[in-house]
Amino acid sequence: MVRTEIQLFLANVPGELGKLSALLAEHDINIDAMTIQDASAYVNELFKARGKSLKRIAPAASYNSMQKDSADYALIRVLVNQVETCMDLLTRNGYLFDITPVIALTLQNQPGSLAALARKFGEAGININYIYGSALSGDPQGLFVISPADMTEAVKLFDEGM
């Protein structure tokens, strides 16, 4: 249920994902789940958070510059079957990355499964920072990765038999 997600930035150019995935494959590291987004969306969220908290982490001009530069990169979030081996490999190959705990669940591949899960989080007052997942049509289950705002409370939901 609780897994370690690796977050890294790649140059947003053709071939970079191929290099990364080939490197992992060469070392028998399987990708269980992945999402990729333009890093400028990530910087945009930082700017929005700055506005909500009223904390000046950096001046607005810095964020504008960061947003322009960040379009050159992709933010990748990935779950792999061998986290320690993957982190060592990424370090040895010069990748910059971070790790964070997430919840990985298999959900029934039917209408309403995600709604029921999201409702439970909402009723418990736990915000979901982001979620990604999928299932193939016809498969009975899909894998979903959830980043809750409060991991401790989210884990309690499952310990209580969510």
Backbone bond lengths (Angstrom), bond angles and torsions (degrees), N, CA, C in turn:
res aa  C-N    CA-C-N  psi(-1)  N-CA   C-N-CA  omega(-1)  CA-C   N-CA-C  phi
1 M - - - 1.446 - - 1.522 111.18 -
2 V 1.348 120.52 -61.40 1.457 120.63 176.62 1.524 107.19 -83.22
3 R 1.319 114.88 125.36 1.462 121.55 -179.05 1.523 108.53 -127.54
4 T 1.300 115.71 166.37 1.459 121.76 176.80 1.519 108.97 -101.58
5 E 1.314 115.16 121.45 1.452 121.35 177.28 1.524 108.33 -96.91
6 I 1.321 115.57 136.62 1.458 121.12 175.46 1.518 107.43 -101.67
7 Q 1.325 115.72 129.74 1.462 121.83 179.53 1.523 107.88 -116.58
8 L 1.329 116.49 125.85 1.453 119.33 179.00 1.516 110.59 -142.92
9 F 1.315 114.51 159.71 1.457 121.27 176.46 1.521 108.37 -104.70
10 L 1.314 115.16 136.98 1.462 122.16 173.63 1.514 108.13 -123.59
11 A 1.324 115.44 150.76 1.457 118.75 172.71 1.530 107.92 -59.02
12 N 1.313 117.18 136.34 1.460 122.81 -177.67 1.529 109.25 -86.98
13 V 1.354 114.39 66.26 1.464 121.31 -179.28 1.527 108.60 -136.61
14 P 1.331 116.81 156.63 1.461 119.82 179.13 1.534 111.98 -56.75
15 G 1.317 115.71 137.16 1.456 121.54 174.24 1.505 116.42 98.81
16 E 1.336 118.52 -20.37 1.464 120.46 -176.48 1.533 112.80 -66.16
17 L 1.320 116.90 -42.58 1.467 119.51 178.02 1.526 109.76 -65.38
18 G 1.298 117.15 -37.81 1.463 121.20 177.16 1.517 111.79 -60.25
19 K 1.349 116.95 -43.58 1.467 121.20 178.29 1.530 111.02 -62.35
20 L 1.333 115.74 -46.29 1.463 119.48 -179.11 1.520 111.06 -63.35
21 S 1.318 117.23 -49.45 1.461 119.87 -177.00 1.526 111.77 -66.27
22 A 1.342 118.14 -33.87 1.472 120.89 176.08 1.525 110.64 -66.82
23 L 1.326 116.91 -40.78 1.461 121.28 177.81 1.525 110.74 -59.21
24 L 1.336 115.71 -45.46 1.467 119.67 179.11 1.524 110.59 -64.60
25 A 1.314 117.47 -43.39 1.462 121.89 -179.01 1.528 111.39 -62.01
26 E 1.336 116.42 -40.38 1.468 120.73 179.60 1.529 111.92 -59.79
27 H 1.322 116.56 -24.02 1.466 121.47 -178.37 1.526 111.75 -109.55
28 D 1.332 116.08 20.24 1.467 122.52 176.19 1.525 113.68 60.14
29 I 1.309 116.62 31.87 1.467 121.09 177.96 1.520 107.22 -98.47
30 N 1.318 115.74 120.24 1.456 121.08 -179.91 1.526 110.76 -94.27
31 I 1.299 116.28 140.02 1.462 122.16 175.66 1.528 107.25 -90.62
32 D 1.325 116.20 114.94 1.464 121.47 179.38 1.526 111.46 -84.26
33 A 1.329 116.66 -34.14 1.466 121.28 179.57 1.523 107.93 -157.72
34 M 1.331 115.25 149.76 1.465 119.83 -179.47 1.518 109.70 -155.07
35 T 1.316 114.53 144.90 1.457 120.76 168.82 1.520 107.57 -137.79
36 I 1.302 114.99 145.05 1.463 121.07 -179.18 1.524 107.34 -131.45
37 Q 1.316 115.30 135.42 1.459 119.47 175.25 1.516 109.12 -141.61
38 D 1.300 115.48 155.03 1.454 122.53 173.39 1.524 106.32 -59.11
39 A 1.314 118.00 129.64 1.461 121.31 -176.57 1.521 112.61 -64.80
40 S 1.330 118.39 -18.81 1.461 119.04 -179.89 1.532 110.75 -65.21
41 A 1.337 117.68 -28.32 1.464 120.26 175.98 1.530 109.69 -65.09
42 Y 1.328 116.55 -37.08 1.462 121.98 178.03 1.529 110.14 -64.55
43 V 1.323 116.36 -45.82 1.462 120.94 178.84 1.529 109.90 -63.76
44 N 1.326 116.82 -38.06 1.459 121.51 177.61 1.529 110.57 -59.07
45 E 1.333 116.56 -42.29 1.462 120.67 178.51 1.522 111.10 -64.38
46 L 1.330 116.98 -38.24 1.467 120.05 175.83 1.518 110.68 -59.81
47 F 1.342 116.07 -42.08 1.456 120.73 -179.55 1.526 110.58 -65.10
48 K 1.343 116.53 -42.21 1.468 120.14 178.38 1.518 110.42 -63.18
49 A 1.340 117.03 -41.68 1.465 120.93 179.44 1.520 110.29 -63.19
50 R 1.309 116.45 -37.88 1.461 121.46 178.13 1.521 109.59 -60.32
51 G 1.330 116.34 -41.83 1.456 120.65 -179.45 1.517 112.40 -67.12
52 K 1.334 116.85 -37.12 1.466 120.94 -179.16 1.516 112.19 -72.34
53 S 1.335 116.39 -38.48 1.455 119.47 -176.51 1.521 112.25 -84.91
54 L 1.327 115.76 -14.11 1.460 123.10 -177.43 1.521 112.41 63.82
55 K 1.338 117.29 14.72 1.459 121.09 176.77 1.518 108.10 -90.26
56 R 1.293 115.57 135.28 1.466 120.23 178.04 1.512 108.46 -93.98
57 I 1.306 115.65 92.81 1.452 120.75 176.73 1.531 108.40 -75.35
58 A 1.297 115.73 -38.96 1.471 122.22 177.63 1.523 107.06 -156.01
59 P 1.330 117.34 156.70 1.464 119.09 178.57 1.531 111.32 -67.40
60 A 1.323 115.21 156.46 1.470 120.98 -178.07 1.524 111.76 -55.04
61 A 1.318 117.73 -37.40 1.468 120.63 -179.90 1.526 110.57 -61.17
62 S 1.331 116.92 -36.12 1.472 120.19 178.44 1.517 110.54 -65.16
63 Y 1.323 116.58 -40.57 1.467 119.91 178.66 1.530 110.72 -64.96
64 N 1.332 116.64 -40.52 1.468 119.49 178.42 1.525 110.47 -61.06
65 S 1.318 116.34 -42.89 1.459 120.61 177.98 1.530 110.69 -65.23
66 M 1.329 116.11 -43.53 1.466 120.48 178.80 1.523 110.38 -61.12
67 Q 1.325 116.91 -40.56 1.461 119.92 -178.15 1.523 111.16 -64.80
68 K 1.326 116.98 -41.18 1.471 120.08 177.61 1.522 110.38 -62.85
69 D 1.337 116.60 -46.40 1.465 121.21 -179.22 1.524 111.53 -67.07
70 S 1.324 117.12 -35.37 1.465 120.61 -174.23 1.523 112.77 -70.62
71 A 1.327 118.05 -18.53 1.469 119.69 176.80 1.529 110.67 -64.74
72 D 1.337 116.23 -15.64 1.464 120.84 178.47 1.526 112.39 -82.15
73 Y 1.322 116.81 -2.51 1.463 121.39 -177.12 1.514 111.18 -129.00
74 A 1.317 114.82 155.89 1.461 121.38 175.30 1.521 107.58 -116.16
75 L 1.323 115.99 137.64 1.462 121.95 174.46 1.520 107.08 -91.55
76 I 1.317 116.50 121.28 1.460 121.84 -179.61 1.510 108.59 -112.79
77 R 1.319 115.44 130.98 1.461 122.25 172.95 1.520 105.84 -115.99
78 V 1.326 116.42 128.90 1.457 119.35 -173.50 1.528 111.43 -142.86
79 L 1.336 114.96 141.86 1.465 122.32 169.68 1.519 106.33 -108.57
80 V 1.319 115.97 132.01 1.460 120.68 178.88 1.528 109.43 -126.38
81 N 1.328 114.99 163.81 1.459 119.62 -177.75 1.529 113.30 -80.64
82 Q 1.331 118.04 -16.21 1.466 121.94 -179.56 1.533 109.31 -133.00
83 V 1.313 116.11 83.23 1.468 121.01 -172.31 1.526 112.06 -62.73
84 E 1.319 117.90 -50.61 1.470 120.69 -176.38 1.526 110.99 -61.83
85 T 1.313 117.01 -45.19 1.463 121.54 179.04 1.525 109.98 -61.80
86 C 1.315 116.88 -41.94 1.464 121.69 -179.96 1.527 110.61 -64.63
87 M 1.314 117.72 -44.63 1.471 120.31 179.87 1.527 110.52 -62.25
88 D 1.323 117.07 -41.80 1.462 120.84 178.02 1.529 110.51 -61.89
89 L 1.313 116.23 -44.70 1.459 122.55 179.68 1.529 111.31 -62.59
90 L 1.325 116.51 -44.92 1.469 120.49 179.00 1.528 110.58 -62.70
91 T 1.331 116.68 -41.72 1.461 120.95 179.12 1.521 110.72 -62.60
92 R 1.331 117.04 -47.66 1.466 121.48 -178.64 1.528 112.51 -63.64
93 N 1.340 116.65 -23.56 1.459 120.55 -178.28 1.529 113.69 -103.42
94 G 1.328 116.39 13.56 1.458 121.11 172.06 1.517 116.97 78.14
95 Y 1.327 117.54 16.05 1.467 119.94 176.94 1.523 109.69 -81.28
96 L 1.315 116.52 140.24 1.462 121.82 172.66 1.518 107.53 -94.83
97 F 1.325 116.57 129.11 1.458 119.47 -177.22 1.511 110.44 -149.93
98 D 1.301 114.86 167.24 1.456 123.20 175.47 1.523 106.28 -136.31
99 I 1.304 116.64 163.55 1.459 120.48 176.29 1.521 109.00 -126.35
100 T 1.315 114.89 152.94 1.464 120.54 177.54 1.520 108.95 -152.08
101 P 1.328 117.01 146.35 1.463 118.55 176.08 1.529 110.78 -76.19
102 V 1.313 115.61 141.82 1.462 122.67 176.24 1.524 107.54 -138.51
103 I 1.309 115.51 169.77 1.464 121.22 175.15 1.519 107.14 -107.36
104 A 1.326 115.89 126.42 1.464 121.53 177.44 1.521 107.90 -113.49
105 L 1.321 116.17 124.14 1.459 121.56 -175.92 1.517 111.28 -131.15
106 T 1.301 115.40 147.79 1.460 118.64 167.26 1.520 106.48 -95.77
107 L 1.306 115.26 129.99 1.461 121.75 178.74 1.521 108.38 -115.15
108 Q 1.311 115.87 150.62 1.458 120.00 174.88 1.526 108.10 -62.78
109 N 1.291 116.04 136.31 1.458 121.87 -179.30 1.533 108.98 -85.87
110 Q 1.321 113.43 74.06 1.465 120.60 -179.98 1.515 109.02 -151.43
111 P 1.312 117.20 154.29 1.461 120.52 -179.98 1.534 111.44 -56.36
112 G 1.319 115.18 133.38 1.457 120.88 175.44 1.518 115.31 98.93
113 S 1.341 118.58 -14.58 1.470 119.89 -178.78 1.522 111.97 -62.11
114 L 1.313 116.68 -48.32 1.461 120.09 179.29 1.531 110.48 -67.62
115 A 1.311 117.03 -36.95 1.467 120.74 179.11 1.528 110.64 -60.76
116 A 1.335 116.78 -42.46 1.470 120.54 179.91 1.527 110.44 -64.14
117 L 1.319 116.90 -42.67 1.455 121.32 179.54 1.532 110.32 -64.09
118 A 1.310 116.60 -48.64 1.465 121.06 -179.27 1.529 111.28 -62.29
119 R 1.322 116.71 -37.22 1.462 120.77 177.68 1.528 110.70 -61.65
120 K 1.340 117.13 -42.39 1.469 121.16 179.41 1.529 110.71 -61.43
121 F 1.325 115.51 -42.73 1.463 118.74 177.54 1.527 110.18 -62.28
122 G 1.318 116.41 -44.78 1.458 120.92 179.87 1.516 112.80 -61.89
123 E 1.334 116.25 -44.33 1.469 120.31 179.02 1.520 111.92 -62.81
124 A 1.327 116.77 -30.48 1.464 121.30 178.73 1.530 111.60 -84.95
125 G 1.343 116.87 -3.61 1.461 120.63 179.57 1.523 113.39 74.26
126 I 1.324 116.35 26.14 1.464 120.90 -179.08 1.527 109.14 -105.25
127 N 1.323 115.69 119.01 1.451 120.17 178.13 1.526 110.18 -77.51
128 I 1.320 116.33 144.57 1.462 121.82 174.57 1.525 106.61 -100.58
129 N 1.330 116.18 114.83 1.471 120.89 -179.77 1.522 111.07 -66.32
130 Y 1.337 116.33 -46.70 1.451 121.87 176.00 1.513 109.19 -160.60
131 I 1.313 114.71 160.55 1.460 121.66 -179.90 1.526 107.64 -148.52
132 Y 1.314 115.56 143.98 1.460 120.10 172.48 1.514 108.68 -147.75
133 G 1.292 116.25 154.61 1.454 120.70 179.04 1.503 110.80 169.35
134 S 1.324 114.62 176.12 1.450 119.42 177.05 1.519 110.45 -170.79
135 A 1.310 113.85 169.93 1.460 122.74 174.51 1.519 106.61 -148.80
136 L 1.302 115.35 149.18 1.460 119.04 174.93 1.520 108.87 -79.43
137 S 1.301 116.94 142.38 1.452 121.22 177.77 1.524 108.83 -54.62
138 G 1.299 116.58 129.59 1.458 121.70 179.86 1.520 113.92 95.02
139 D 1.343 117.98 -20.70 1.454 119.60 176.00 1.532 108.65 -72.57
140 P 1.331 117.37 143.48 1.465 119.00 -177.10 1.525 114.47 -72.28
141 Q 1.345 117.10 -23.01 1.463 120.29 -177.47 1.519 110.93 -139.55
142 G 1.332 114.71 160.39 1.453 121.78 174.67 1.507 109.32 -132.89
143 L 1.320 116.65 159.34 1.458 122.02 178.26 1.523 109.02 -99.53
144 F 1.328 116.27 130.80 1.459 122.13 177.22 1.514 109.25 -126.79
145 V 1.325 115.72 138.23 1.458 123.23 -179.61 1.519 107.05 -114.16
146 I 1.330 115.16 128.02 1.462 121.52 -174.59 1.518 109.84 -124.13
147 S 1.323 116.26 132.77 1.459 121.95 173.40 1.529 107.57 -110.16
148 P 1.332 116.73 97.63 1.467 118.80 179.23 1.523 111.11 -80.85
149 A 1.309 116.13 151.49 1.459 121.11 177.22 1.523 110.52 -65.23
150 D 1.316 117.70 -30.85 1.466 122.57 -179.80 1.527 108.69 -127.57
151 M 1.327 116.20 95.47 1.467 121.09 -176.57 1.526 111.56 -62.98
152 T 1.317 117.98 -40.87 1.468 121.24 -178.51 1.520 110.97 -59.25
153 E 1.324 117.31 -47.36 1.460 121.14 179.76 1.532 111.36 -67.88
154 A 1.321 116.43 -36.51 1.469 119.77 179.09 1.520 110.83 -64.82
155 V 1.314 117.27 -42.43 1.468 120.82 178.39 1.531 110.06 -63.32
156 K 1.330 117.01 -37.29 1.476 120.78 177.48 1.523 111.03 -59.45
157 L 1.341 116.38 -37.67 1.470 120.18 177.83 1.523 110.37 -55.04
158 F 1.316 116.35 -43.77 1.459 121.06 -177.27 1.522 111.26 -76.49
159 D 1.330 117.18 -34.51 1.467 120.88 177.10 1.520 110.97 -64.65
160 E 1.335 115.76 -28.88 1.464 121.02 -179.94 1.525 111.49 -87.33
161 G 1.316 117.01 7.97 1.456 120.43 176.37 1.507 114.74 82.12
162 M 1.295 116.17 40.10 1.459 121.54 179.32 1.496 109.40 -44.94
